[in-house]
Amino acid sequence: MGFSEKQEELVKESWEIMKEDIPALSLHFFTQILEIAPAAKGLFSFLKDTDEIPQNNPKLKSHAVKVFKMTCEAAIQLREKGEVVVSGSTLKYLGSVHLQKGVVGPHFEVVKEGLLRTVEKGVGDKWCEDMKGAWSEAYDQLAAAIQAEMNKEAAEINKEAAEFNKEDAEIQS
């Protein structure tokens, strides 16, 4: 089926609307994530040691903008290339960071829900099921690409650990 021209249009249109109010929407985005999963706070270095979401935290805003933009870019790539294409080093980095932080499948679902709620708030009465579907698909594809990279890195770590254990066993025998 693929990502339709209409879906790409909806994501681009909503992103243009949301760009006008990124500071407030960034705050809303993280508020939604923590409302859904309060324990997620510990996964973000810029939120870990505070009791509330700081209103003017530049790292919070920056992170939210990256998530919005990458999801929007994923939508465009889905239409143009049929898959999410993030530069190899960026995707590898994202996989590595998410693996190190202990991010698992359900965390991606929490972020997706927070993202959808934020887009809905950001676009107001332009929100519709088609727009929700377009952002959902774009985010799902991006999350799948990050998770695939996480799995590659985890497999590499496991392989290295197995080799180390084998060498260690040989030395001890």
Secondary structure, DSSP 8 states (H G I E B T S, - for coil): ----HHHHHHHHHHHHHHGGGHHHHHHHHHHHHHHH-GGGGGG-TTTTT-SS--TT-HHHHHHHHHHHHHHHHHHHHHHHHSS----HHHHHHHHHHHHHTT--HHHHHHHHHHHHHHHHHHHGGG--HHHHHHHHHHHHHHHHHHHHHHHHHHHHHHHHHHHHHHHHHHHH-
